[in-house]
């Protein structure tokens, strides 16, 4: 879809040979994210307050203007049907193939041409090795990834705005939390993204949800917001999430003494690169090496932006039970210091202060506890580094990754327990089936 007179001049999907679009005005470097960038990527690339301009970062800037072309077209086609049959068609095609549909939508045919045919660069054996390596990072490394994702979700301008606008973390937190945990757990399974695997099917359903929300946000926010911010849940942001999910745990381990080789980093990047492909990231944006992924991660974190109004809304909802009006309330606030200190260690003190700036937790002391968390994290990484040098290390790695990531398995057990308490027991990934046609999220 190329630009027309009725649209913003940057509202189109990239094609090879087109001039690259400048980043949206919103995507400017912020000092808020400099410390986490330096800590994560400093040993490999030149981390500056303003990220280094490279062909790959310019392509990332360009793709902040666009969503997921094949799935966006599917969502638009489902909307034109004015009937609930779109979901059934998608589910049937996932389970039995696009040829099982009597009269498939052309948009579904185009989507499944990509889903049914992995790209030439995809190597299943390398993907499996990358999966094993990613599972075998330290618990501290996984915590680093989780906290950095948390901060990007609730403080980063684009993601926090989208998450805040849908309202699911405020109004439907247990289902939203369960969906995230279930997907992250599932994608760590062997052969998770083979075409006939139900985990592959769920990944496509999550991709559909993102496109449905993007359509709703694009409609409700209008052209003025688009001109300033680009496309909500953009293709570049999806790629940025994949590179940070993949690389930040290994970067954390490496920085703290558990060195990773280029081959190991590239394998983990390959694992997440194919996940990004199934999630709808454009081929030209997907990195072929960890070095390319690091450039993209640096750009995305640098330009994550300052906290939007939704940050205060979501943080306020999460902390509304805290009050400094009573002695018991002040004790409850003080008791959050270890948790907030951990958040500060794995991200930064300025990010924690920004997140809780308008809440009763805004002045909780961080530094004593962040230092203790750092000591424990560094010790754990060093123990894992020693384990890597002992006989049988490869056998232990394969054994740990034989079924599923143990950490994500534990997280999902907790999420299932919490969700079950409010009557939620399944994750069909269909919460936004009526969202795309609305100007307000139904949640």
C-alpha positions as CSV (number, residue, x, y, z in Angstrom):
1,X,0.0,0.0,0.0
2,X,1.7,3.2,-1.2
3,X,0.9,6.7,0.0
4,X,-2.2,8.5,-1.3
5,X,-3.4,12.1,-1.1
6,X,-5.9,11.2,1.7
7,X,-3.2,9.8,4.0
8,X,-0.2,11.0,5.9
9,X,2.7,10.9,3.5
10,X,4.5,8.3,5.7
11,X,1.4,6.0,6.0
12,X,2.5,3.1,3.8
13,X,4.4,-0.1,3.8
14,X,8.1,-0.1,2.9
15,X,9.2,-1.5,-0.4
16,X,12.8,-2.0,-1.5
17,X,14.1,1.1,-3.3
18,X,11.8,3.6,-1.6
19,X,13.6,6.3,0.4
20,X,13.6,5.7,4.1
21,X,11.2,7.7,6.2
22,X,12.6,9.8,9.0
23,X,11.6,8.7,12.5
24,X,8.3,10.1,14.0
25,X,8.8,13.2,16.1
26,X,8.2,11.1,19.2
27,X,11.2,8.8,18.6
28,X,14.0,10.9,20.0
29,X,16.8,9.7,22.3
30,X,16.1,10.1,26.1
31,X,18.6,10.2,28.9
32,X,16.2,8.1,30.8
33,X,17.3,5.0,28.9
34,X,21.0,5.7,28.6
35,X,22.1,3.8,31.7
36,X,20.3,0.5,30.8
37,X,21.7,0.7,27.2
38,X,25.2,1.2,28.4
39,X,25.0,-1.6,30.9
40,X,23.5,-4.1,28.4
41,X,25.4,-3.3,25.2
42,X,28.5,-1.3,26.1
43,X,31.0,-4.3,25.7
44,X,30.0,-4.7,22.0
45,X,28.9,-1.4,20.5
46,X,29.6,2.3,20.9
47,X,26.7,3.3,23.1
48,X,26.2,7.1,22.9
49,X,23.4,9.4,24.2
50,X,22.2,9.5,20.6
51,X,22.5,6.1,19.0
52,X,24.9,5.7,16.2
53,X,23.3,6.2,12.8
54,X,23.6,3.0,10.7
55,X,21.7,1.5,7.7
56,X,20.0,-0.9,10.2
57,X,18.9,1.8,12.7
58,X,17.6,4.0,9.8
59,X,15.5,1.0,8.7
60,X,14.2,0.6,12.2
61,X,13.3,4.3,12.3
62,X,11.5,3.9,8.9
63,X,9.4,0.9,10.2
64,X,8.1,2.8,13.2
65,X,5.5,4.1,10.6
66,X,4.1,0.7,9.7
67,X,2.5,-2.3,11.2
68,X,2.3,-5.9,10.1
69,X,1.2,-5.7,6.4
70,X,-0.2,-9.3,5.9
71,X,-2.0,-9.4,9.2
72,X,-3.3,-5.8,9.0
73,X,-4.9,-6.8,5.7
74,X,-6.5,-9.9,7.3
75,X,-7.9,-7.7,10.1
76,X,-9.3,-5.3,7.5
77,X,-10.8,-8.2,5.6
78,X,-12.4,-9.6,8.7
79,X,-14.0,-6.2,9.4
80,X,-15.5,-6.1,5.9
81,X,-17.1,-9.5,6.5
82,X,-19.4,-8.0,9.2
83,X,-19.6,-11.6,10.6
84,X,-17.8,-13.6,13.2
85,X,-16.6,-16.1,10.6
86,X,-13.1,-14.6,10.3
87,X,-11.8,-16.2,13.4
88,X,-13.2,-19.6,12.4
89,X,-11.5,-19.4,9.0
90,X,-8.2,-18.5,10.6
91,X,-8.4,-21.4,13.1
92,X,-9.4,-23.9,10.4
93,X,-6.5,-22.8,8.2
94,X,-4.1,-23.1,11.2
95,X,-5.3,-26.6,12.1
96,X,-5.9,-28.0,8.6
97,X,-4.2,-25.8,6.1
98,X,-5.4,-22.9,3.9
99,X,-6.5,-25.4,1.3
100,X,-9.1,-26.8,3.7
101,X,-11.1,-23.6,3.2
102,X,-13.7,-23.6,0.4
103,X,-13.4,-20.0,-0.4
104,X,-10.5,-18.4,1.6
105,X,-10.1,-14.7,1.7
106,X,-7.2,-13.5,-0.5
107,X,-5.7,-11.8,2.5
108,X,-5.6,-15.2,4.4
109,X,-4.1,-16.9,1.3
110,X,-1.3,-14.2,1.3
111,X,-0.7,-14.6,5.1
112,X,-0.5,-18.4,4.9
113,X,1.9,-18.3,1.9
114,X,4.3,-16.7,4.4
115,X,3.4,-18.9,7.4
116,X,3.6,-22.2,5.4
117,X,7.0,-21.4,3.8
118,X,9.8,-20.5,6.2
119,X,12.4,-18.2,4.8
120,X,15.6,-19.5,3.2
121,X,17.7,-18.2,6.1
122,X,15.8,-20.3,8.7
123,X,17.8,-23.2,10.1
124,X,15.8,-25.5,12.4
125,X,19.0,-27.0,14.0
126,X,20.4,-23.5,14.7
127,X,17.0,-22.5,16.1
128,X,17.1,-25.4,18.5
129,X,20.6,-24.6,19.6
130,X,19.6,-21.0,20.2
131,X,16.6,-22.2,22.2
132,X,18.8,-24.3,24.4
133,X,21.3,-21.5,24.9
134,X,18.5,-19.0,25.8
135,X,17.0,-21.3,28.3
136,X,20.4,-21.8,29.9
137,X,21.1,-18.2,30.8
138,X,21.2,-17.5,34.5
139,X,18.1,-16.7,36.5
140,X,19.6,-13.2,37.0
141,X,19.9,-12.8,33.3
142,X,16.2,-13.8,32.9
143,X,15.3,-11.3,35.6
144,X,17.1,-8.6,33.7
145,X,15.1,-9.3,30.6
146,X,11.9,-9.4,32.5
147,X,12.4,-6.2,34.3
148,X,13.6,-4.4,31.2
149,X,10.5,-5.6,29.4
150,X,8.4,-4.4,32.3
151,X,9.9,-1.0,32.1
152,X,9.5,-0.8,28.3
153,X,5.9,-1.8,28.7
154,X,5.0,0.7,31.4
155,X,7.4,3.6,30.9
156,X,8.2,3.5,27.1
157,X,6.1,5.9,25.2
158,X,4.7,3.6,22.4
159,X,4.1,0.4,24.3
160,X,2.8,2.1,27.5
161,X,0.4,4.2,25.4
162,X,-1.0,1.1,23.6
163,X,-1.2,-1.0,26.8
164,X,-2.7,1.9,28.7
165,X,-5.3,2.6,26.0
166,X,-6.5,-1.0,25.8
167,X,-6.9,-1.0,29.6
168,X,-6.3,-4.7,30.0
169,X,-3.5,-4.4,32.6
170,X,-5.9,-2.3,34.7
171,X,-9.3,-4.0,34.1
172,X,-8.3,-7.5,33.1
173,X,-4.8,-8.0,34.6
174,X,-5.1,-11.7,35.4
175,X,-6.1,-12.8,31.9
176,X,-3.5,-10.4,30.4
177,X,-0.8,-11.8,32.7
178,X,-1.7,-15.4,32.0
179,X,-1.7,-14.9,28.2
180,X,1.9,-13.4,28.4
181,X,3.2,-16.2,30.7
182,X,1.6,-19.0,28.7
183,X,3.1,-17.7,25.4
184,X,6.6,-17.1,26.8
185,X,6.6,-20.6,28.4
186,X,5.3,-22.3,25.3
187,X,7.8,-20.8,22.9
188,X,10.6,-22.3,24.9
189,X,9.5,-25.8,24.0
190,X,11.4,-27.9,21.4
191,X,9.9,-27.5,17.9
192,X,7.6,-24.8,19.3
193,X,7.4,-23.1,15.9
194,X,7.0,-26.0,13.6
195,X,4.0,-25.3,11.4
196,X,1.7,-28.0,12.9
197,X,2.6,-27.3,16.5
198,X,-0.3,-25.7,18.5
199,X,2.3,-23.2,19.9
200,X,2.8,-21.9,16.4
201,X,-0.9,-21.5,16.1
202,X,-1.1,-19.6,19.3
203,X,1.7,-17.3,18.2
204,X,-0.3,-16.4,15.1
205,X,-3.3,-15.7,17.3
206,X,-1.2,-13.4,19.4
207,X,-0.1,-11.7,16.2
208,X,-3.7,-11.3,15.2
209,X,-4.5,-9.7,18.6
210,X,-1.7,-7.1,18.0
211,X,-3.1,-6.3,14.6
212,X,-6.6,-5.9,16.0
213,X,-5.4,-3.5,18.7
214,X,-3.4,-1.6,16.2
215,X,-6.4,-1.1,14.0
216,X,-8.5,0.1,17.0
217,X,-5.7,2.5,18.1
218,X,-5.1,3.8,14.7
219,X,-8.8,4.6,14.3
220,X,-9.3,6.1,17.8
221,X,-6.1,8.1,17.9
222,X,-6.4,9.5,14.4
223,X,-4.0,11.1,12.0
224,X,-2.7,13.7,14.3
225,X,-1.4,11.1,16.8
226,X,0.0,9.1,13.9
227,X,1.9,12.1,12.6
228,X,3.6,12.5,15.9
229,X,4.1,8.9,17.1
230,X,4.0,6.7,14.0
231,X,2.0,3.4,13.9
232,X,0.9,1.9,17.3
233,X,2.5,-1.5,17.9
234,X,4.8,-0.8,15.0
235,X,6.8,-3.3,13.1
236,X,10.0,-1.8,14.4
237,X,8.8,-2.1,18.0
238,X,7.9,-5.7,17.5
239,X,11.4,-6.3,16.2
240,X,12.9,-4.3,19.0
241,X,11.1,-6.5,21.5
242,X,12.4,-9.6,19.9
243,X,16.1,-8.5,19.9
244,X,15.9,-7.3,23.5
245,X,14.1,-10.5,24.7
246,X,16.7,-12.6,23.0
247,X,19.9,-10.8,23.7
248,X,19.6,-9.0,27.0
249,X,19.7,-12.2,29.2
250,X,22.9,-13.3,27.5
251,X,24.4,-9.8,27.6
252,X,23.7,-9.7,31.3
253,X,25.5,-13.0,31.9
254,X,28.4,-11.9,29.7
255,X,28.9,-8.6,31.4
256,X,28.9,-10.3,34.8
257,X,31.6,-12.9,33.9
258,X,29.8,-15.7,32.1
259,X,31.2,-15.1,28.6
260,X,29.3,-16.0,25.5
261,X,30.9,-16.7,22.1
262,X,29.8,-15.1,18.9
263,X,28.4,-18.4,17.8
264,X,26.3,-18.6,20.9
265,X,25.0,-15.1,20.6
266,X,24.2,-15.6,16.9
267,X,22.3,-18.8,17.7
268,X,20.1,-17.0,20.3
269,X,19.5,-14.2,17.8
270,X,18.4,-16.8,15.2
271,X,16.0,-18.3,17.7
272,X,14.3,-15.0,18.3
273,X,14.7,-13.9,14.6
274,X,12.4,-16.7,13.5
275,X,10.0,-16.0,16.3
276,X,9.9,-12.4,15.0
277,X,9.2,-13.7,11.5
278,X,6.2,-15.7,12.6
279,X,5.1,-12.6,14.6
280,X,5.0,-10.6,11.4
281,X,8.2,-8.6,11.3
282,X,9.1,-7.6,7.8
283,X,11.9,-9.7,6.3
284,X,14.2,-6.7,5.6
285,X,14.1,-5.8,9.3
286,X,15.1,-9.2,10.8
287,X,18.7,-9.4,11.8
288,X,20.9,-12.2,10.7
289,X,23.4,-11.9,13.5
290,X,23.6,-10.8,17.1
291,X,25.7,-7.8,16.1
292,X,22.9,-6.5,13.9
293,X,20.4,-7.2,16.6
294,X,22.5,-5.2,19.1
295,X,22.3,-2.1,16.8
296,X,18.5,-2.5,16.7
297,X,18.2,-3.0,20.4
298,X,20.3,0.1,21.1
299,X,18.1,2.2,18.8
300,X,14.8,0.9,20.2
301,X,15.8,1.4,23.8
302,X,17.3,4.8,23.2
303,X,14.2,6.1,21.5
304,X,11.7,4.4,23.8
305,X,10.6,7.9,24.9
306,X,9.4,9.4,28.1
307,X,6.5,8.1,30.1
308,X,3.1,9.0,28.7
309,X,0.0,9.8,30.7
310,X,-0.9,6.1,30.7
311,X,2.1,5.4,32.9
312,X,0.6,7.3,35.8
313,X,-2.8,5.6,35.2
314,X,-1.4,2.1,35.3
315,X,1.0,2.7,38.1
316,X,-1.7,4.3,40.1
317,X,-4.1,1.4,39.6
318,X,-1.4,-1.1,40.6
319,X,-0.5,0.8,43.8
320,X,-3.8,2.3,44.9
321,X,-4.0,0.2,48.1
322,X,-0.9,1.9,49.4
323,X,-1.4,5.0,51.7
324,X,0.9,7.0,53.9
325,X,-2.1,8.2,56.0
326,X,-1.7,5.5,58.7
327,X,1.3,3.9,60.4
328,X,0.3,0.5,59.0
329,X,0.1,2.0,55.5
330,X,3.6,3.5,55.9
331,X,4.9,0.1,56.9
332,X,3.4,-1.4,53.8
333,X,5.1,1.2,51.7
334,X,8.4,0.6,53.4
335,X,8.1,-3.1,52.8
336,X,8.2,-2.5,49.0
337,X,11.8,-1.3,49.2
338,X,13.4,-4.7,48.4
339,X,11.2,-5.2,45.3
340,X,11.7,-1.6,44.1
341,X,15.5,-2.0,44.7
342,X,15.5,-5.1,42.5
343,X,13.7,-3.1,39.8
344,X,16.3,-0.4,40.1
345,X,19.2,-2.7,39.8
346,X,17.9,-4.5,36.7
347,X,16.9,-1.3,35.0
348,X,17.9,2.0,36.7
349,X,16.9,4.3,39.5
350,X,15.6,7.0,37.2
351,X,13.3,4.5,35.5
352,X,11.9,3.4,38.8
353,X,11.4,6.9,40.0
354,X,9.6,7.8,36.7
355,X,7.3,4.8,37.0
356,X,6.2,5.6,40.5
357,X,6.4,9.4,40.4
358,X,2.7,9.9,41.0
359,X,2.2,7.1,43.5
360,X,2.7,6.6,47.2
361,X,5.9,4.7,46.4
362,X,7.7,7.6,44.8
363,X,10.2,8.1,47.7
364,X,10.9,4.5,48.7
365,X,14.7,4.1,49.3
366,X,16.3,2.0,46.5
367,X,20.0,1.9,46.8
368,X,20.7,-0.4,49.8
369,X,18.5,-3.1,48.3
370,X,19.6,-2.6,44.7
371,X,23.2,-3.2,45.8
372,X,22.2,-6.4,47.6
373,X,20.4,-7.6,44.6
374,X,23.4,-6.8,42.5
375,X,25.6,-8.8,44.8
376,X,23.3,-11.8,44.7
377,X,22.9,-11.6,40.9
378,X,26.6,-11.4,40.3
379,X,27.3,-14.4,42.5
380,X,24.7,-16.5,40.7
381,X,26.2,-15.7,37.3
382,X,29.7,-16.6,38.5
383,X,28.4,-19.9,39.9
384,X,26.8,-20.6,36.5
385,X,30.1,-19.7,34.8
386,X,31.9,-22.2,36.9
387,X,29.4,-24.8,36.1
388,X,30.1,-24.2,32.4
389,X,33.7,-25.1,32.9
390,X,33.0,-28.4,34.7
391,X,32.8,-31.7,32.9
392,X,29.4,-32.5,31.5
393,X,28.3,-28.9,30.9
394,X,26.8,-29.6,27.5
395,X,24.8,-32.5,28.8
396,X,23.5,-30.4,31.6
397,X,22.5,-27.6,29.2
398,X,20.6,-30.1,27.0
399,X,18.9,-31.6,30.1
400,X,17.8,-28.2,31.4
401,X,16.2,-27.4,28.0
402,X,14.8,-30.8,27.3
403,X,11.1,-29.8,27.8
404,X,10.5,-26.2,28.7
405,X,12.2,-23.2,30.4
406,X,11.8,-24.0,34.2
407,X,11.6,-20.3,35.1
408,X,8.8,-19.6,32.7
409,X,7.1,-22.9,33.8
410,X,7.1,-21.6,37.4
411,X,5.8,-18.2,36.3
412,X,3.0,-19.7,34.4
413,X,2.0,-21.9,37.3
414,X,1.7,-18.7,39.4
415,X,-0.2,-16.9,36.7
416,X,-2.6,-19.8,36.3
417,X,-3.3,-19.9,40.0
418,X,-4.0,-16.2,40.2
419,X,-6.2,-16.3,37.1
420,X,-8.2,-19.3,38.3
421,X,-9.1,-17.4,41.5
422,X,-11.1,-15.0,39.3
423,X,-12.5,-17.7,37.1
424,X,-10.0,-17.6,34.2
425,X,-8.7,-20.9,33.1
426,X,-8.0,-20.8,29.4
427,X,-6.0,-18.6,27.0
428,X,-7.8,-18.6,23.6
429,X,-6.1,-15.3,22.6
430,X,-9.4,-13.9,21.3
431,X,-10.0,-11.0,23.6
432,X,-9.8,-8.5,20.8
433,X,-12.0,-10.1,18.2
434,X,-14.3,-7.1,18.2
435,X,-11.7,-4.5,19.0
436,X,-10.6,-3.6,15.5
437,X,-14.0,-2.1,14.4
438,X,-14.3,0.0,17.5
439,X,-12.8,3.4,18.5
440,X,-12.6,2.2,22.2
441,X,-11.2,-1.0,23.4
442,X,-14.1,-3.2,24.8
443,X,-12.0,-4.4,27.8
